[in-house]
Amino acid sequence: MRLYGRHGITKWNMPDPQTIRAYDELARQQAAFQRNQRPESIYRLITAFFHHGRPTADIGSGSGRDVAWLEQHGYPTIGFEPSLGMINEARAAYAGINVQPAALPDLAGVADASFDNVLCVAVLMHLPAAELIGAAVNLARILRPGGRFIVSYRTPPPDGERAPDGRLYTTIPPARLTLLLESVGMRVLLVEEVPDPSRPGIQWINVVGERGLTVRV
């Protein structure tokens, strides 16, 4: 994994290990829950903003639900997921989808400028706050100039940033994320907040943007 010394980060960048462990241990239940949800606000944004027919990445692809939806709607997609348990569930549920192991913040093994669309749903809140800089850099890195991204994340549980099963829910103010994305060469086009359709009190923040001609690191 890379060091981002120019940003003052002096440790190895990595995802939150307790969160990955929780998804591995609860993969079957989590995959079933995700498959029973239909994120209409995300699918609306994909249809409105993504480049149709162009290479697409689903970062943190989880159950494979969104990879399958994207493929069915004309967006050739590769899913990238850090939990091997969730990868196995996705491959079992959706025969033929392409899901590979990779994790934010580094996205090691994912080539530069290889996608015209990047989807990243329910991922950033699982990263430690210090890793958000590296995550923004690498989301921009894998996009081609003019490529579009959709990032969606939820508010933390009411009792704090760590759920009982160990998953991390970092608080990310939308204004801070906007500044961070713009600092690495992304242009934010839309920010919206929508309620979770089945869980009262949970809000989702959806951010849509576009990569400029250069990525700042």
C-alpha positions in Angstrom: 0.0 0.0 0.0 1.1 3.6 -0.7 2.1 6.4 1.6 0.7 9.8 1.0 3.5 11.8 2.4 2.7 15.0 0.6 -0.6 15.1 2.6 1.2 14.5 5.9 0.0 10.9 6.3 2.9 8.9 7.7 1.4 5.5 8.3 0.3 2.7 5.9 -3.1 3.5 4.4 -5.6 0.7 5.1 -9.3 0.0 5.5 -10.8 -0.5 9.0 -10.0 -4.1 10.0 -12.9 -4.5 12.4 -15.3 -3.5 9.6 -13.9 -6.0 7.2 -14.0 -8.7 9.8 -17.7 -7.9 10.5 -18.6 -8.2 6.9 -16.7 -11.5 6.6 -18.4 -12.9 9.6 -21.9 -11.7 8.7 -21.6 -12.0 4.9 -24.7 -14.1 4.4 -27.0 -11.9 6.5 -25.5 -8.7 5.0 -25.8 -9.9 1.4 -29.4 -10.9 2.0 -30.2 -7.5 3.5 -28.6 -5.6 0.6 -30.4 -7.7 -2.0 -33.7 -6.8 -0.4 -33.0 -3.1 -0.7 -33.5 -1.1 -3.9 -31.6 2.2 -3.9 -33.8 4.1 -6.2 -32.1 7.4 -5.6 -28.8 5.9 -6.7 -30.2 4.3 -9.8 -31.8 7.6 -10.7 -28.5 9.4 -10.4 -26.7 6.7 -12.4 -29.2 7.1 -15.3 -28.9 10.9 -15.2 -25.1 11.2 -14.9 -23.1 8.1 -15.8 -21.7 7.6 -19.3 -23.9 4.9 -20.8 -22.1 1.9 -22.3 -18.7 2.9 -20.8 -16.4 1.0 -18.4 -17.8 1.3 -14.8 -16.4 0.4 -11.4 -18.4 -0.4 -8.3 -16.1 0.3 -5.4 -17.2 -1.7 -2.3 -19.6 -3.9 -4.4 -20.8 -5.9 -1.4 -23.6 -8.3 -2.3 -23.1 -7.7 -6.1 -26.6 -6.2 -6.3 -25.5 -2.9 -8.0 -22.9 -4.7 -10.3 -25.8 -6.8 -11.6 -28.1 -3.8 -12.0 -25.4 -1.8 -13.9 -24.7 -4.7 -16.2 -28.4 -5.2 -16.9 -28.8 -1.5 -17.8 -25.9 -1.2 -20.2 -22.9 -0.2 -18.0 -20.1 -2.8 -18.3 -19.0 -3.1 -14.7 -16.3 -4.6 -12.5 -17.0 -4.8 -8.7 -14.2 -4.3 -6.2 -14.8 -5.5 -2.7 -12.4 -6.0 0.4 -14.5 -8.7 2.1 -13.9 -12.1 0.7 -17.1 -13.3 2.4 -19.1 -10.7 0.5 -17.3 -11.6 -2.8 -18.3 -15.2 -2.4 -21.9 -14.2 -1.7 -22.0 -11.9 -4.7 -20.6 -14.6 -7.1 -23.1 -17.1 -5.8 -26.1 -14.8 -6.2 -25.3 -13.3 -9.6 -23.6 -15.8 -11.9 -21.2 -14.2 -14.3 -20.6 -10.9 -12.7 -17.0 -9.7 -12.4 -16.1 -9.0 -8.7 -12.5 -8.7 -7.6 -10.7 -8.1 -4.3 -9.6 -4.4 -3.8 -10.1 -1.9 -1.0 -10.1 1.8 -0.4 -8.2 3.9 0.3 -5.5 2.6 -2.0 -7.4 0.5 -4.6 -4.2 -1.4 -5.1 -4.2 -3.3 -8.4 -6.8 -1.0 -10.0 -5.2 0.8 -13.0 -5.1 4.5 -13.4 -7.7 6.2 -15.6 -9.4 2.9 -16.4 -13.1 3.8 -15.9 -15.5 6.4 -17.2 -17.9 5.8 -14.2 -17.2 5.0 -10.6 -19.9 4.1 -8.1 -19.0 4.1 -4.4 -22.0 3.3 -2.2 -21.9 2.7 1.6 -18.1 2.7 1.7 -16.6 6.0 2.8 -18.2 6.0 6.2 -16.4 2.7 7.0 -13.0 4.3 6.6 -11.1 6.0 9.4 -11.3 9.8 8.9 -7.5 10.0 8.2 -7.9 7.7 5.2 -10.4 9.9 3.4 -7.7 11.8 1.7 -6.2 8.7 0.2 -9.6 7.5 -0.8 -10.4 10.7 -2.7 -7.0 10.6 -4.4 -7.6 7.1 -5.6 -11.2 7.5 -6.7 -9.9 10.3 -8.9 -6.9 8.3 -10.0 -9.0 5.4 -11.5 -11.3 7.8 -13.4 -10.6 9.0 -16.9 -10.7 12.7 -17.5 -14.4 13.7 -17.8 -15.4 10.5 -16.0 -18.3 10.7 -13.5 -18.5 9.4 -10.0 -21.4 8.8 -7.5 -20.5 8.6 -3.8 -23.1 7.7 -1.2 -22.7 7.3 2.5 -24.9 7.3 5.6 -25.0 9.0 8.9 -23.6 7.1 12.0 -25.8 5.1 14.3 -27.3 7.1 17.2 -25.0 5.6 19.8 -21.7 6.5 18.2 -19.4 5.8 15.3 -18.9 2.1 16.1 -21.8 -0.3 15.6 -22.2 -3.2 18.0 -20.9 -5.7 15.4 -17.7 -3.6 15.1 -18.4 -1.7 11.9 -17.1 1.8 11.8 -19.4 4.7 10.8 -17.2 7.8 10.4 -19.0 11.2 10.5 -18.4 13.0 7.2 -19.8 16.5 6.8 -20.9 16.9 3.2 -19.1 20.3 2.9 -15.8 18.7 4.0 -16.1 15.9 1.5 -16.9 18.4 -1.3 -13.7 20.4 -0.4 -11.7 17.2 -0.3 -12.9 15.9 -3.7 -12.3 19.3 -5.3 -8.8 19.4 -3.8 -7.8 16.4 -5.8 -9.2 17.6 -9.1 -12.8 16.5 -9.0 -15.7 18.9 -9.8 -18.8 18.3 -7.6 -22.0 18.6 -9.6 -24.7 17.7 -7.0 -25.0 17.0 -3.3 -28.3 15.7 -1.9 -29.6 14.2 1.4 -32.2 11.5 1.3 -33.8 9.4 4.1 -33.3 5.7 4.3 -36.5 4.1 2.9 -36.7 1.4 5.6 -34.8 2.7 8.7 -36.2 5.9 10.3 -33.5 8.3 11.5 -30.8 7.3 8.9 -29.9 9.8 6.2 -27.9 9.1 3.1 -25.7 11.8 1.5 -25.3 11.4 -2.3 -22.5 13.2 -4.1 -22.1 13.3 -7.8 -19.1 14.7 -9.6 -16.7 14.6 -12.5 -12.9 14.3 -12.8 -11.1 17.2 -14.4 -8.1 16.9 -16.7 -5.6 16.5 -13.9 -5.5 14.7 -10.5 -3.8 16.5 -7.7 -1.7 14.4 -5.3 
